[in-house]
């Protein structure tokens, strides 16, 4: 019986889609559920590390068997890459402007006060969004966006800020490539002249930062904070599909939250590793989308920049992958790899 339950737990780790990607702190007051620091050195963390190592080993062996970190390297992805930097910038702009009018800094769990400082930060987000939509001063807006993350550490808990650190990765891409870039292989002239590898570096930086931003809520909302995850499930009982639809009564909300947190952490670790990035992104599409119809609009609006990152990494892969030379000039899927046009 215990063996069966263990196997079922592993299955749920890979299938628990909805609560895993719902940002619980957007729907429950995090001040009522402080981080359980006593769980940092616990079996829950050990379980997350163990599953992550197993997933890394599996993906490493699969990559060796396939012979490329950029599999599947399909020709139509090259066409899909056209306009990807613009798509990423515009989707980021939508998220920034939505956050500004709340007003919050990036996400609902980072509220801004209605004082001079709070309204200034809200206005800055609107200006960055305007710049990303129009392309006017996009490099300056990207620099400011990259600075907002470190600034947020002065006002909000570190783990809450780390969850939103993917914004800095978006800033790096817009700074290096530019809002008008046709695709990710076309860095701005001043970056390209110094080192043509900057286009791949920007993709890799976005991938790594995005992975860390996915690990953070897995830890702070689920693995190290089961109470807030349980509170979310109490308000949305259908999300624990093991109980609600499969009738598995022993699979408690706490166990489901742990499984969801482990899955989230594993996805982040795999992104950071750079192993088969396209496969990882394809595996993310269902868990990052399936819960959206069952939650308020802020779930969709808050995830729009993440969807942009997922699309960008799908068409451009990992950037500089493990074992590749830092001198690689362009990400796979770029027209520049096949003699395409250069950035102006």
N, C-alpha and C positions, 0 to 999 in steps of 0.2 A: 504493500500500500504506500509506504513512504517513497519507494522508488518511482511509483506511478506519479505521486504528487510532485516529486522533483522534476520528472520529465515534463509534467504539465506546467510547472512554474517556468521552466526554460522556454516552453512554447509561448506562454503568455508574455514573457519578456520580448519576444519577437513579434507578437501580435497585438499587444496592448496599445492601440493607436491613439485613442481620443484624449484621455487624460494625460498621456505622455507629452503631447505637444500643446495642450491648453495651458496657457500661462496662469497658473492657479492664483497668483498674487493680483491678477487683474480682476478677480471675482470675489476674493476673500481678503479681509483686512489683515495684512501681514503683521501689524502691530499686536494682534491678538495671538499670534503664533510665532514666537521668537525661535530662532535657529537653535536646534538641539546640539550644542557643541559636544555633549557627551556621546553623541552617535558618530562623531568623526572617526574615532578609533574604535570601531565596532565591527561585528560580523556583517552589517549592512554594507559598509564600505568595502570590506573584503570580498563580498559577493559581487559588487560592482566591478572591482579590479579584476577578479577572476574571469567574469564573463567578458570583460573588455580584452583581456589577454587572449582568451580563446578566440574571440572574433578577429583580433589582429592576426593571430597565427593562421586562421582559416583564410583570411583575405590575402595574406602574404603568399601562401601556397597557391591560391587561385591565380594571383597575379603572375607568379613564376610559370604556372602552367600555360597561361594565356600569352605570356611573353611581352606584355606591355602594360605600363601603369595607366594608360589612357584608353584601354578597352572599355566599351566598343568604339573604335575610331571609324565612325561611319561618315560617308561623304555628305549626307544631308545635314549633319551637324555643322558643317562649314557654312551652309546657307543659313541655318538657324542662328549662327554667331553674328551675322550681319545685323547691326543695330543693338546688340546686347548691352554695350556700355550706356547707350541712351535709355534703353528700357530700365536698366538698374537705377540710373539717376532719377528718372521720372517716378518710378515706384517708391524710391526713397523720399522724393519730394512729397508725394501723397501722404506718406506716413508722418513726415515732419510737420506738415501743415495741419493734419488732423490732431497731432499731439499738441501743437501750439494753441489751438483754439479751445482745448479742454479747460485750463492749460496744465500740461504735464511736460516733463522733459523725457522725450522718447516714448514713455510707456505709462499706463495708468497708475502703477505703483511708485512712480516718481513724480508726485504732485508738486506743482509750483504755487507759491503763495501769490496773492493778488497785491503784492507790493512792487516797488521799483525793480528789485532784483529779479523777481519772478516774471514780471511782465517783459523785462528786457530779454530774458532767456527765451520767452515765448516768441518775441519779435525776431530774435536771431534765427530761430528755427524757421519762421516764415520766410525770412530773407534767403536762407540757404535753400529752401524749397523753391522759391522763385528763381534763384540762380540756376538750380539744377534743371528746372523746366525750360528756361530760356537759353541757358548756356552762357549768360552774361556773367563774367567774373567767376566762372565755375571753379577755377583753381583756388581762388581766395576762399570761396564758400567751402571747398573741400578741406582746406587747412583749418578753418574755424570749426567745422564738424569734427575733425580729428581732435581738436582741443576741448570740445564739450565733454567728452568722456572723462578725461582726467579731472576736469573742473567739477564734474558731478560727484567725485569722491569727497568733496568738501561738504556736501549737503545730504548725501544718501548713504545707506549701508553698502559696504563694498560688494557683497554678492549681488545686490540688486543692480548695481552699476555694471558689473561684469556680464550680467544677462543681456545688457544692451550694448556691449562693446563692439558688436558687429558693425555698428555705425562708423566706427573708426576705420574698419576694413573698406566700407563703401567709400569713405573719404579718400583712402589711399588710391583706390581704383580711379576715381574721378580726377584726382590730382595728377596721377601718372599718365593715364590714358586720355582723359578729357571727355567732356559731355558729348562732343561732336565726333568722337572716334567711331569709325565704321565697325570695328570689332577689336578684340583684346590684344591683337598682335601689333597694334599701332600706337606706340607710346608718343607722348608729346616730343617735339624736336629736341628740346633741351635735355630731356631724359635719354632719348635715343642716341644723341651725340656723345653723351658721357659713357653710356653702357647700353647696348641694345637688349641686354637681358632684363631691363627694367619692366618690360611688359609682362614677362613671365613672373617676375618677382611680385608685381602688384597682384596677379591672380593668386599666387601662393600665399601672400599675406592675407588676402581676403578669406581664403579657405581656412587658414589656421585660426584667425580671429573668430570667424564664424563658428568653427568647431568648439572653441573655448566658450563662446557665448551660449552654445547649446548644452555643454556640460554643466554650466553654472546653475540653471534652473532645475536640472535633474538632481543636483545635490541639495540646493537650498529650498526647493519646494517639495521634494519627495524623499530622497534617501536620508537627508539629515533633518527633515521637517515633516514627518508623517502626519502630524496633526492637521496642518493646513491642507494637505492632500485629502485627508479623510473628511474635512469640513466641506471641501469642494464636492466630493462624492455624495455627501449627505444632501446637498442641494441639487445634485445631478445624478441620482442613483442609477440611471440607465447607462452611465459611462462604464460602470463595472459590469461589462457584458457577461463575465463569467457567472455572476450571480443572477443578473437580470434576465438573461436570455438562455443561458446554458444550464442554469439550476445547480451550479457547483457551490453549495452553501458554505463549504469550508474555506473557499477562497475569499477571505475577508477583504474589506476595503483597504486595510493597512497593507496586506500582502499585495493587492493589486497596485497600490501606489508605489510600493517598492519595485515591483516588476516594471512599471512605467518609468520610474526614475532610472533604473538600470538601463532600459532601452535608450532613453534619452542620452545618458552618459556615454553609452557605447557608440551611438551615432556621432557624437562630438569627438570622441577619441579617434574614430575611423577617419573623420574629416581631417583632423590635425595630422594624422599619419601620412596622408597623401596616397594611400594605397587604393587603387581602383576607384578614384573619386566619382567617376560617372556612375558606377554601380551603386555606390553609397547614396548619391543624389536620387537615383531612380528608386531606391529603397525607401527614401524619405517622403516621396510624393504622397503616398496614401496616408501615413500617420500625420502629416502636416496639413492635410486637407479634409480628412473625413469628419473631424469634429466641428468644422466651421459652420455647417448648416444648423447645428444644434446649440449654438451659443450666440450671444448678442453680437451686433455688427462690429464691436471693438475687437473681437477676435480676428475677423477678416482684415480690418484696417490695420491692426497692429502687426499682422503677419505679412502684409503686402511687401515690405522691404525684404523679408526673409525669402518670400517666393521669388523676388528678383535675384537674390543671391543664388538660389537653387538653380534658376534658369541659366545664370551667367556661368556657374561652375559646371553645369551639364554640358554646355557647348564649348567651354574652354578647358575643361578637365582641371588638373591639379596645379597648373603652372609649372614650377620646378618640382618634380617629383623625386622621392628618395632614389639615390643612385645616379641621378642625371647631373650633367655638368651645369654649373652656375652660368656658363657662357651661352646656354640655350637662348636663342634670340626671341622666339615667339611661342605662345601657347599652342597646343594642337588644336586643329579646327580653324586656325586663323588663315585668312587668304594670303597673308605675308609669307606663310610657309610654302605656298605654292606659286610664288611669283605675283601675288596680288598687289593692289595699289598701296602706296605708303601714305602715312598720315601727313597732312599738310602742316 
